[in-house]
């Protein structure tokens, strides 16, 4: 065993071997993989080996497409067969709602260049003669689906990595991880100790245990997963070809040919976690006791939909554990707060995603950037709030809904309420319908008095449509109040704070008592942050940003802090709570609660004051995401309830009304305001996103990404963020729908909804730059399988001059 390595990958399943191969492919030779037993031990060896491209996140779908196409490459490099059966796949819808889901998935695939298409029931029967097609309304066919040999794939990655210079140590458990003063890791095993500059935890079923060696509790849980393989079936024996893969959403099952029989797997409702706290050290190539009674409801549907199954004998039943994260996506990347400790775990779809995970993580390590926005897989999306109990509840929910529809307006109930603010019960009493961000409850909209505060899940406009419209009108005509606890707040202090922020942010810093909007860029000049920056004092700043990106940004800040301790960055998200008030009467409301002068002259747009509001010490920013005159009021958490009561009391005769996140989305779309992880992501430059004016050319500091940004500014963007007015019928765009011009896909939607003030359906979208500058240019959006006319507008639909915000 060697004594030093650039990277030590812990775990010899398909994911660990993929990471190892991709590192060698990028030229890193001093890399090792350490496996406690044999390669494929754990989950890999007993996987069904299915592969597919469908995913709700477009970039994850891209990586899945990459994974499938990669198998030919690693076969050629290694000389090892992957056992690829690229037989195509049918996705079967048995309800109108499921058919809408497939129409949406098909449309998203067009943006990515995927070749899915709908087939008739006659065509489906010809493709898969064993299906009883009378049970289905529609079938989507994907030619890039099939299955592989799990052992063959893993060995191919391993052999290709060895040929690239990597070393693999089997039967070598890691028993201790100790960090050296320079931030490297001593990887201690019974066979010796390796000093690794970077550790990648790809330990699968044992990823929690490896994490605990460094004081980390990863939000992953293993679930028992069962599939069965039948004896040979005469109808299959008579075929001269292999049947396509099939997902039967109504039966919550997947089906493929195995030899001359069928393999059937299910994601059952009566799901069972396995070893919820600690994975046994001696577990390896074992299986769990079968429990067909648990999957009996799915089997009954499968026997009805595929009658040949009911007559087939069962050859074997596989019941084995697979790991899941709370939202079903992998955990990938550098762990916030731990130097040089990375993860690649929770990859439950290893033969669809393993190659993409290896590609993204290796580029991230070698180049400092994964190459695309992979926030959906980034380990930083979970914080300390993702406890074992939370993870257990959400994983069970996610597993049981694997083949169920999650509607775009649906909020799932497991582990809720979990994190709440002091006014949660008050908002609940006012009939709030809540959503959850990072486990924190926040109001989406308020149901009318006397009605149940429940939103009907739908791809179309729901029962929230009317009440949300009333909330929007209150903001436009009087004054609205919304809780803003679900914004991330970072406090930056110290003698080096100004110089440090000047390097971190692309815009000039504000003077004391002022705020600015500033992008944060990576070295390639792409967007990795979008902040409101407020200067509270000579050495004190507050950055307000996206709560979902809180850990992502904290990790970036920590990685760039000066070693001399002159800068402190502290998270204040749950310590500073507050409300935003917005509307033409917002100033009147604020004036009633303070003895300070809040006139436009004394308190202009984008300024801040540290004043008492309703007896509460507050930081008040003169800003509004609604497009109206507005203020964001932050107070220490202990004053949150008192501030709420003061605002309600003072606003009663001004027409004060609560509004929620749905109304805020409608109001910001009318103003063409973008949002983080929608319009603003690392896939976009500030000049594509319309944020170029916030990238300063005058500031003296050499901020991160400045050189790349200047080059990007000089070059015309290939695409541009635009606003479209859509003839949407009763189904507004949600995001990721393709945009067509003259029959060709020229872009995709980032977010959409109904503008209640202007009475129009609105979509924000990136389109080819050459098509972006002409008012009323015609486009089409594909929404639920229909091409809907859309026209481009070149200024916000509401108050394009911005006079209402500034007045």
C-alpha positions in Angstrom: 0.0 0.0 0.0 1.3 3.4 -1.0 1.8 6.1 1.7 0.4 9.1 -0.1 -2.3 9.9 -2.6 -3.9 13.0 -4.1 -7.3 11.5 -3.6 -8.5 8.5 -1.6 -11.9 7.2 -2.7 -13.6 5.1 0.1 -16.0 2.6 -1.3 -15.8 0.2 -4.2 -19.3 0.2 -5.6 -20.3 1.6 -9.0 -20.2 5.2 -7.7 -16.7 5.0 -6.1 -15.3 3.2 -9.2 -16.8 5.8 -11.5 -15.3 8.6 -9.5 -11.9 6.9 -9.6 -12.1 6.4 -13.4 -13.1 9.9 -14.1 -10.3 11.3 -12.0 -7.8 9.3 -14.1 -9.5 10.4 -17.2 -8.8 14.0 -16.3 -5.2 13.2 -15.7 -4.9 12.6 -12.0 -2.8 9.4 -11.5 -2.0 9.5 -7.8 -5.4 8.3 -6.8 -6.5 5.2 -4.9 -9.7 3.4 -4.0 -10.1 1.6 -0.7 -12.8 -1.0 -0.4 -13.7 -2.8 2.9 -14.5 -6.1 1.1 -14.9 -6.9 -2.6 -15.9 -4.5 -5.3 -19.7 -4.3 -5.6 -20.2 -5.3 -2.0 -23.1 -3.5 -0.4 -25.9 -2.4 -2.8 -24.2 -2.6 -6.2 -24.1 -6.4 -6.6 -27.8 -7.0 -6.1 -29.1 -4.0 -8.1 -31.6 -4.6 -10.9 -29.3 -2.6 -13.2 -32.0 -0.5 -14.9 -31.0 2.7 -16.6 -33.2 5.6 -17.8 -32.9 9.4 -18.6 -36.1 10.7 -17.1 -35.5 13.1 -14.2 -37.4 16.2 -12.9 -34.1 18.2 -12.9 -32.8 18.9 -16.4 -29.1 18.8 -15.5 -29.6 15.5 -13.6 -31.3 14.2 -16.7 -28.3 15.3 -18.8 -25.9 13.4 -16.4 -28.1 10.3 -16.7 -28.0 10.6 -20.5 -24.2 10.9 -20.2 -24.0 7.8 -18.0 -25.9 5.6 -20.5 -23.7 6.8 -23.4 -20.6 6.2 -21.3 -20.9 2.5 -21.1 -19.6 2.0 -24.7 -16.5 4.1 -23.8 -15.6 2.2 -20.6 -16.1 -1.1 -22.4 -13.6 -0.1 -25.1 -11.1 1.3 -22.6 -11.3 -1.6 -20.2 -12.0 -4.6 -22.4 -14.7 -5.5 -19.9 -18.3 -6.0 -21.0 -21.0 -3.9 -19.2 -23.7 -6.2 -20.4 -25.6 -3.4 -22.0 -29.2 -4.1 -23.1 -30.3 -0.8 -24.8 -33.8 -2.1 -25.4 -35.7 1.2 -25.0 -38.4 1.8 -22.4 -42.1 2.4 -22.2 -43.7 4.6 -19.5 -47.3 3.7 -19.1 -50.0 6.2 -17.9 -53.3 4.9 -16.6 -54.9 8.2 -15.5 -55.3 11.7 -17.1 -53.0 13.2 -14.5 -50.3 10.7 -15.2 -50.6 11.4 -18.9 -50.2 15.1 -18.2 -47.0 14.2 -16.2 -45.7 12.3 -19.2 -46.5 15.1 -21.6 -44.6 17.4 -19.3 -41.6 15.0 -19.2 -41.7 14.7 -23.0 -41.6 18.4 -23.4 -38.6 18.8 -21.1 -36.8 16.2 -23.0 -37.0 18.3 -26.2 -34.9 21.0 -24.5 -32.2 18.4 -23.8 -32.4 16.8 -27.3 -33.8 13.6 -26.0 -35.8 11.4 -28.5 -38.8 10.4 -26.5 -42.1 10.1 -28.3 -45.6 8.9 -27.6 -46.8 5.6 -29.1 -50.3 4.3 -29.7 -51.7 1.4 -27.7 -51.4 -0.7 -30.9 -47.7 0.2 -31.2 -47.2 -0.4 -27.5 -48.7 -3.9 -27.8 -46.4 -4.6 -30.7 -43.4 -3.5 -28.7 -44.5 -5.4 -25.6 -47.0 -8.1 -26.4 -47.4 -9.1 -22.7 -48.9 -5.7 -21.7 -52.7 -5.6 -21.4 -53.0 -2.1 -23.0 -56.7 -1.6 -22.1 -55.5 -0.4 -18.7 -53.6 2.6 -20.1 -54.4 5.9 -21.6 -50.9 6.7 -23.1 -47.4 5.4 -23.4 -44.2 7.4 -23.7 -41.3 5.6 -25.4 -37.6 6.4 -24.7 -35.1 4.7 -26.9 -32.3 5.4 -24.3 -33.5 3.0 -21.7 -32.6 -0.5 -20.8 -30.4 -2.4 -18.3 -26.8 -3.4 -17.6 -24.9 -6.0 -15.7 -24.1 -4.3 -12.3 -20.9 -6.3 -11.7 -19.7 -5.8 -15.3 -20.1 -2.0 -15.1 -18.3 -1.7 -11.8 -15.4 -3.9 -13.0 -15.2 -1.9 -16.2 -14.8 1.3 -14.3 -12.2 -0.3 -12.0 -10.2 -1.8 -14.8 -10.3 1.5 -16.8 -9.2 3.4 -13.7 -6.3 1.0 -13.1 -5.2 1.4 -16.7 -5.2 5.2 -16.0 -2.8 4.8 -13.1 -5.1 4.3 -10.1 -4.6 1.7 -7.4 -7.4 -0.3 -5.8 -7.1 -1.9 -2.3 -9.7 -4.6 -1.6 -10.4 -6.1 1.8 -9.1 -2.9 3.4 -11.6 -1.3 5.8 -11.0 2.3 6.8 -11.0 2.4 10.6 -10.0 6.0 11.3 -9.7 9.3 9.6 -7.5 12.0 11.2 -6.9 15.5 9.7 -3.4 16.8 9.6 -2.5 20.5 10.4 -2.3 21.3 6.7 -5.8 19.9 6.1 -4.9 16.5 4.6 -6.3 13.2 5.9 -4.6 10.2 7.5 -6.7 7.3 6.2 -6.0 4.5 8.7 -6.6 0.9 7.7 -5.4 -2.5 9.1 -3.0 -2.7 6.1 -1.4 0.7 6.7 -2.1 4.4 6.6 -2.4 6.6 3.5 -2.0 10.4 3.7 -4.6 11.7 1.3 -4.9 15.3 0.2 -8.6 14.7 -0.4 -11.0 12.0 0.8 -14.1 11.1 -1.2 -16.7 9.2 0.8 -18.4 6.9 -1.7 -19.1 4.2 0.9 -22.7 3.5 0.0 -24.4 1.6 2.8 -21.5 2.6 5.1 -21.3 6.3 4.1 -22.9 7.2 7.4 -20.2 5.3 9.3 -17.4 6.9 7.2 -19.0 10.3 7.8 -19.1 9.7 11.6 -15.3 9.1 11.6 -15.0 12.9 11.0 -18.0 13.9 13.1 -20.5 14.1 10.2 -24.0 12.8 10.2 -25.1 12.4 6.6 -28.8 12.6 5.7 -29.1 9.2 4.1 -31.1 6.0 5.0 -31.1 2.5 3.5 -34.5 1.1 2.4 -35.3 -2.5 1.7 -36.1 -2.9 -2.0 -37.5 -6.0 -3.5 -37.7 -7.4 -7.0 -38.5 -10.9 -8.3 -37.4 -12.8 -11.3 -39.7 -15.4 -12.9 -39.1 -18.7 -14.5 -39.1 -18.8 -18.3 -42.4 -17.5 -19.8 -43.6 -19.2 -23.0 -44.7 -15.9 -24.7 -41.1 -14.6 -24.2 -39.5 -17.8 -25.3 -41.4 -17.5 -28.6 -40.0 -14.0 -29.3 -37.0 -13.3 -31.4 -36.2 -10.0 -29.7 -35.9 -8.6 -26.2 -38.8 -6.8 -24.7 -38.4 -3.1 -23.8 -38.1 -1.9 -20.2 -41.5 -0.8 -18.8 -42.5 1.5 -15.9 -46.1 0.9 -14.8 -46.9 4.0 -12.8 -50.3 2.7 -11.6 -48.8 -0.5 -10.3 -45.8 1.4 -8.9 -43.5 -1.1 -10.6 -40.8 -1.6 -13.2 -40.6 -4.5 -15.5 -38.0 -5.9 -17.8 -36.9 -9.1 -19.5 -34.4 -11.2 -17.6 -33.3 -14.2 -19.7 -36.6 -15.7 -21.0 -38.5 -14.5 -17.9 -39.4 -11.2 -16.4 -37.9 -9.1 -13.7 -40.5 -7.1 -11.6 -39.6 -4.5 -9.0 -41.8 -2.3 -7.0 -41.7 0.8 -4.8 -44.4 -0.2 -2.3 -46.4 2.0 0.1 -45.6 -0.3 3.0 -41.9 0.4 2.7 -39.4 -0.5 5.3 -36.1 1.2 6.4 -33.2 -1.1 6.9 -30.7 -0.7 9.8 -31.9 2.9 10.4 -29.0 4.0 12.7 -25.9 1.8 12.0 -25.0 -0.4 9.1 -23.5 -3.7 10.4 -19.8 -3.9 9.8 -20.0 -7.5 8.7 -22.8 -7.0 6.1 -21.7 -7.6 2.5 -22.9 -10.0 -0.1 -26.0 -10.9 1.9 -29.6 -10.5 1.0 -32.5 -9.7 3.3 -35.5 -12.0 4.0 -38.1 -11.7 1.2 -41.5 -10.3 2.2 -43.8 -10.7 -0.8 -46.9 -9.8 1.4 -45.5 -6.3 1.6 -45.6 -5.8 -2.1 -48.8 -7.8 -2.7 -50.9 -4.8 -3.7 -48.4 -3.9 -6.5 -48.2 -7.6 -7.6 -52.0 -7.7 -7.9 -51.9 -4.8 -10.3 -48.9 -6.2 -12.2 -50.8 -9.5 -12.7 -53.7 -7.6 -14.1 -51.6 -5.4 -16.4 -49.3 -8.3 -17.5 -51.4 -11.5 -17.3 -48.4 -13.7 -18.2 -46.9 -12.8 -14.8 -49.8 -14.4 -12.9 -49.0 -17.8 -14.5 -45.3 -17.6 -14.2 -43.3 -19.3 -11.4 -41.0 -17.3 -9.3 -37.3 -18.2 -9.8 -35.9 -15.9 -7.1 -36.7 -13.0 -4.9 -34.1 -10.3 -4.3 -34.5 -8.1 -1.2 -31.6 -5.8 -0.6 -30.9 -2.4 0.9 -30.3 0.8 -1.1 -29.5 4.2 0.3 -31.6 7.3 -0.3 -31.4 11.0 0.6 -34.5 12.8 1.8 -35.4 14.1 -1.7 -34.2 11.0 -3.6 -31.2 12.8 -5.3 -27.6 11.9 -4.6 -25.3 13.7 -2.1 -22.3 15.0 -4.0 -19.5 17.5 -3.5 -17.3 19.1 -0.7 -18.9 18.9 2.7 -19.5 22.4 4.2 -17.3 23.0 7.2 -14.8 20.2 6.5 -11.7 20.8 4.5 -10.9 18.3 1.7 -13.7 15.9 2.6 -16.0 15.1 -0.3 -19.0 12.8 -0.7 -20.6 10.8 -3.5 -23.3 8.8 -1.8 -27.0 8.4 -1.6 -27.0 7.4 -5.3 -29.9 5.0 -5.4 -30.1 5.0 -9.2 -26.4 4.1 -9.6 -26.6 2.7 -13.1 -28.5 5.8 -14.4 -26.5 8.3 -12.4 -23.1 6.8 -11.4 -21.3 8.0 -14.5 -22.7 11.5 -14.2 -21.8 11.7 -10.5 -18.2 10.6 -11.3 -18.0 13.2 -14.1 -19.3 16.1 -12.1 -17.3 15.4 -8.9 -14.1 14.8 -10.8 -14.4 18.1 -12.7 -15.2 19.8 -9.4 -12.1 18.4 -7.8 -9.7 19.0 -10.8 -11.1 22.2 -12.3 -12.8 23.7 -9.2 -16.2 23.6 -10.9 -18.5 20.7 -11.7 -19.1 22.1 -15.2 -22.8 22.7 -14.7 -25.4 23.6 -12.1 -25.7 20.4 -10.0 -27.4 22.0 -7.0 -30.0 19.2 -7.1 -27.2 16.8 -6.1 -25.1 19.1 -4.0 -24.6 17.9 -0.4 -24.8 21.6 0.7 -28.5 21.6 0.1 -29.0 19.9 3.5 -28.0 21.5 6.8 -28.0 20.4 10.4 -31.8 20.5 10.3 -31.7 17.2 8.2 -31.5 15.1 11.3 -31.8 11.3 11.4 -35.5 11.6 12.3 -36.2 14.0 9.5 -34.3 11.9 7.1 -36.1 8.7 8.1 -39.5 10.3 7.5 -38.7 12.0 4.2 -36.9 9.0 2.8 -39.8 6.7 3.5 -42.1 9.3 1.9 -39.8 9.6 -1.1 -39.5 5.9 -1.6 -43.2 5.2 -1.4 -43.8 8.0 -4.0 -41.1 6.9 -6.4 -43.6 6.2 -9.2 -46.2 8.7 -8.0 -46.9 12.2 -9.4 -45.6 15.1 -7.4 -47.6 18.0 -8.9 -45.8 21.4 -9.3 -48.1 23.0 -6.7 -47.8 20.0 -4.2 -46.2 20.2 -0.8 -45.5 16.8 0.7 -46.5 16.2 4.3 -43.8 14.0 5.9 -41.8 15.4 8.8 -44.0 18.5 9.0 -44.3 20.9 10.7 -40.7 20.7 11.7 -39.0 24.1 11.8 -41.4 26.9 12.6 -41.2 30.6 13.6 -43.0 32.3 16.5 -45.9 33.4 14.3 -46.6 29.9 12.8 -49.7 29.3 14.9 -50.9 32.9 14.2 -50.6 32.4 10.5 -52.2 28.9 10.7 -55.2 30.5 12.6 -55.6 32.8 9.6 -56.0 29.8 7.3 -52.4 29.8 5.9 -51.5 27.1 3.4 -47.9 26.3 4.2 -44.9 25.2 2.2 -41.6 24.1 3.6 -38.1 25.3 2.6 -35.2 23.6 4.3 -37.7 22.2 6.7 -38.9 25.7 7.6 -42.7 26.4 7.3 -43.7 29.4 5.4 -47.1 30.6 4.1 -47.8 30.0 0.4 -51.3 31.5 0.4 -54.3 32.1 2.7 -57.5 30.2 2.1 -60.8 32.2 2.6 -62.3 32.1 6.0 -64.6 29.1 6.5 -62.8 27.0 3.9 -60.3 24.2 4.4 -56.7 25.4 4.0 -55.7 22.8 1.5 -54.6 23.2 -2.1 -55.7 20.6 -4.6 -52.7 19.2 -6.4 -52.8 20.0 -10.1 -50.9 20.7 -13.3 -53.5 23.4 -13.9 -54.7 26.4 -12.0 -55.9 25.3 -8.6 -58.2 26.5 -5.9 -55.4 28.8 -4.8 -55.9 30.9 -8.0 -58.7 33.2 -6.7 -57.3 33.9 -3.2 -53.8 34.5 -4.5 -55.3 37.1 -6.9 -57.0 38.9 -3.9 -53.7 38.9 -2.1 -51.9 40.5 -5.1 -54.6 43.2 -5.4 -54.2 44.1 -1.8 -50.5 44.6 -2.3 -51.0 46.7 -5.5 -53.9 48.8 -4.0 -53.2 49.0 -0.2 -50.6 47.2 1.8 -49.7 43.5 2.2 -47.6 41.7 4.8 -45.5 38.6 4.2 -43.2 36.8 6.6 -39.6 36.7 5.3 -38.0 34.2 7.6 -37.2 32.0 4.7 -34.4 34.3 3.4 -30.8 33.4 4.3 -29.0 36.1 6.3 -25.2 36.2 6.6 -23.5 38.8 8.8 -20.0 39.7 7.8 -17.9 41.6 10.3 -14.3 42.5 11.2 -11.5 44.9 10.1 -11.1 43.0 6.8 -14.8 42.7 6.0 -14.9 45.5 3.4 -11.8 44.3 1.5 -12.9 40.7 1.6 -16.5 41.4 0.4 -15.0 43.7 -2.3 -13.2 40.6 -3.6 -16.2 38.2 -3.2 -18.9 40.3 -4.9 -19.1 41.8 -8.3 -20.8 45.1 -7.5 -19.5 48.0 -5.6 -20.2 47.9 -1.9 -22.7 50.3 -0.4 -22.0 53.1 1.9 -23.2 53.0 5.5 -27.0 53.0 5.6 -27.3 51.9 2.0 -28.0 48.6 0.2 -27.0 47.3 -3.2 -27.9 44.2 -5.2 -24.8 42.2 -6.2 -24.1 39.0 -8.0 -21.4 36.7 -6.8 -19.4 35.0 -9.6 -17.1 32.0 -9.9 -13.8 32.3 -11.7 -15.5 31.5 -15.0 -17.7 34.6 -14.5 -20.9 32.6 -13.9 -23.5 33.2 -11.3 -23.1 31.5 -8.0 -25.0 34.0 -5.8 -27.4 36.9 -5.9 -27.5 39.0 -2.7 -28.9 42.1 -1.2 -25.9 43.7 0.5 -26.6 46.1 3.4 -23.9 48.1 5.2 -24.8 48.3 8.9 -21.6 49.9 10.0 -17.9 50.5 9.0 -17.0 46.9 9.6 -20.5 45.3 9.6 -22.5 44.0 6.6 -25.6 41.9 6.1 -26.1 39.7 3.0 -29.6 38.5 2.3 -30.0 35.6 -0.2 -31.6 32.4 -1.0 -32.3 30.1 1.9 -32.0 26.9 -0.2 -28.5 28.0 -1.1 -27.5 28.9 2.5 -25.1 26.0 2.9 -23.8 26.4 -0.6 -22.9 30.0 0.0 -21.5 29.4 3.5 -19.1 26.8 2.0 -17.9 29.3 -0.6 -17.4 32.0 2.0 -15.5 29.7 4.3 -13.2 28.5 1.5 -12.2 32.1 0.8 -11.8 33.5 4.3 -8.4 35.1 5.0 -6.2 33.1 7.4 -5.6 36.0 9.6 -9.0 36.0 11.2 -9.8 39.6 10.1 -13.2 38.5 8.7 -16.0 36.7 10.5 -19.1 35.3 8.6 -21.9 34.2 10.8 -25.3 32.7 9.7 -28.2 34.7 11.1 -31.1 33.1 9.2 -33.0 31.9 12.3 -31.7 34.7 14.6 -33.0 37.5 12.4 -36.7 37.0 11.5 -39.1 39.5 10.1 -41.7 40.7 7.6 -41.9 42.6 4.4 -44.7 45.2 4.0 -45.5 46.4 0.4 -48.0 48.5 -1.3 -48.9 52.2 -1.7 -49.8 52.4 2.0 -46.6 50.7 3.3 -45.0 54.0 4.3 -48.1 55.0 6.2 -48.0 51.8 8.1 -44.3 52.1 9.0 -44.7 55.7 10.1 -47.3 54.7 12.6 -44.8 52.3 14.3 -41.7 54.6 14.6 -40.8 58.1 15.6 -38.2 58.3 12.9 -38.7 60.2 9.7 -39.5 57.6 7.0 -40.4 60.1 4.2 -39.0 59.5 0.8 -36.4 62.2 1.3 -35.2 60.8 4.6 -35.5 57.1 3.8 -35.0 56.7 0.0 -35.1 53.6 -2.1 -32.3 51.1 -1.3 -31.4 52.6 2.0 -31.6 51.1 5.4 -32.2 52.2 8.9 -31.6 50.7 12.3 -34.6 52.0 14.2 -37.3 50.8 16.6 -40.5 49.5 14.9 -43.4 49.0 17.3 -40.9 49.0 20.2 -38.8 46.3 18.6 -35.1 47.0 17.6 -35.1 46.5 13.8 -33.1 46.7 10.7 -35.3 48.1 8.0 -34.4 47.9 4.3 -36.2 50.0 1.8 -36.6 47.3 -0.8 -39.4 45.3 -2.3 -39.5 42.1 -4.5 -43.1 43.0 -5.4 -42.5 46.1 -7.5 -44.3 48.3 -5.0 -43.2 50.7 -2.3 -42.0 48.4 0.4 -39.8 47.6 3.4 -38.1 44.5 4.7 -38.1 44.6 8.5 -35.7 42.3 10.4 -35.7 41.9 14.2 -34.0 39.4 16.6 -36.2 36.3 16.9 -37.4 37.2 20.4 -39.2 40.2 19.0 -40.7 38.5 16.0 -44.2 38.0 17.5 -44.3 41.5 19.0 -43.4 43.0 15.6 -46.2 40.9 14.0 -48.8 42.1 16.5 -47.7 45.7 16.0 -48.0 45.6 12.3 -51.4 44.0 12.4 -52.7 46.6 14.9 -51.3 49.6 13.0 -52.5 48.3 9.6 -56.0 47.3 10.3 -57.6 50.5 8.9 -55.2 50.7 6.0 -56.4 47.5 4.3 -53.5 45.4 5.5 -53.7 41.9 4.2 -51.5 38.8 4.5 -50.0 37.5 1.4 -47.8 34.4 0.7 -45.2 33.0 -1.6 -47.6 32.4 -4.4 -48.6 36.0 -4.6 -45.0 37.1 -4.3 -44.2 34.9 -7.3 -47.0 36.5 -9.4 -46.0 40.0 -8.4 -42.3 39.5 -9.2 -43.1 37.9 -12.6 -45.1 41.1 -13.5 -41.9 43.0 -12.8 -39.6 40.5 -14.7 -37.7 39.9 -11.5 -35.5 36.7 -11.6 -35.1 34.3 -8.7 -32.2 32.2 -7.5 -32.1 28.6 -8.9 -34.7 29.7 -11.4 -33.3 32.5 -13.6 -30.0 32.8 -11.8 -27.8 29.6 -11.6 -24.2 28.6 -12.3 -25.4 27.7 -15.8 -25.9 31.4 -16.6 -23.7 34.5 -16.9 -24.9 37.8 -15.4 -25.1 39.2 -19.0 -27.4 36.5 -20.1 -29.5 37.0 -17.0 -29.8 40.7 -17.3 -27.6 41.4 -14.3 -24.7 43.0 -16.2 -25.4 46.4 -14.7 -24.6 45.0 -11.3 -21.2 43.8 -12.4 -19.1 46.8 -11.7 -16.4 48.0 -14.2 -15.4 50.8 -12.0 -14.6 49.2 -8.6 -10.8 48.9 -7.9 -11.0 45.5 -6.3 -10.1 42.5 -8.4 -13.2 40.5 -7.6 -13.4 36.7 -8.3 -14.5 36.2 -11.9 -13.7 39.7 -13.0 -11.4 38.8 -15.9 -13.9 36.2 -17.2 -16.8 38.6 -16.7 -15.0 41.3 -18.8 -14.5 38.8 -21.6 -18.1 37.7 -21.4 -19.3 41.3 -21.4 -17.3 42.0 -24.6 -18.8 38.9 -26.3 -22.4 38.9 -27.3 -24.3 36.3 -25.1 -25.6 33.3 -26.9 -28.9 33.5 -25.0 -30.9 36.1 -23.1 -33.4 36.0 -20.3 -36.7 37.3 -21.7 -40.3 37.8 -20.6 -43.1 36.1 -22.5 -46.8 36.6 -22.4 -48.5 33.2 -22.9 -51.9 32.2 -24.2 -51.9 29.5 -21.6 -55.5 28.5 -21.2 -55.9 27.1 -17.7 -52.3 25.8 -17.3 -49.5 28.3 -16.8 -45.9 27.4 -17.5 -44.0 26.1 -14.4 -40.4 25.8 -15.6 -38.3 23.8 -18.1 -40.9 23.9 -20.8 -39.4 24.2 -24.3 -39.7 27.5 -26.2 -40.3 27.2 -30.0 -39.8 29.7 -32.8 -40.7 28.7 -36.3 -41.0 25.1 -35.2 -37.5 24.8 -33.7 -36.6 24.6 -29.9 -34.8 27.9 -29.2 -34.9 28.0 -25.4 -36.6 26.9 -22.2 -38.7 28.4 -19.5 -37.2 29.1 -16.1 -40.4 30.0 -14.2 -43.9 31.0 -15.0 -47.3 31.8 -13.5 -50.3 34.1 -13.7 -49.9 37.9 -13.3 -53.1 38.8 -11.4 -52.6 42.5 -11.8 -52.1 42.5 -15.5 -54.4 39.6 -16.2 -51.9 37.6 -18.2 -50.0 34.4 -18.0 -46.3 35.1 -17.8 -43.1 33.1 -18.4 -39.5 34.0 -18.0 -37.3 32.1 -20.4 -33.8 31.9 -21.9 -33.9 32.1 -25.7 -31.3 32.5 -28.4 -29.9 36.0 -28.3 -30.7 36.8 -31.9 -34.4 36.4 -31.0 -34.5 38.3 -27.8 -34.6 42.0 -28.8 -37.8 42.3 -30.9 -41.0 43.3 -29.1 -44.0 41.1 -29.9 -41.9 38.4 -31.6 -43.9 35.2 -31.7 -42.9 32.0 -29.9 -44.7 28.9 -28.7 -44.4 27.1 -25.3 -45.3 23.4 -25.0 -47.5 23.1 -22.0 -49.1 19.7 -21.2 -48.6 18.5 -24.7 -50.0 21.6 -26.4 -48.1 24.3 -28.3 -49.4 27.6 -26.7 -48.7 30.9 -28.5 -46.5 33.4 -26.7 -45.2 36.9 -27.5 -42.0 38.6 -26.2 -42.2 41.8 -24.2 -39.1 43.9 -23.8 -40.0 45.7 -20.6 -41.9 44.6 -17.4 -45.6 44.3 -17.8 -46.2 46.3 -14.6 -44.8 49.7 -13.9 -41.9 49.4 -16.3 -40.3 52.6 -15.0 -40.1 51.4 -11.4 -41.6 54.6 -10.1 -43.9 52.9 -7.6 -40.9 51.2 -5.9 -39.0 54.5 -5.7 -41.8 56.9 -5.0 
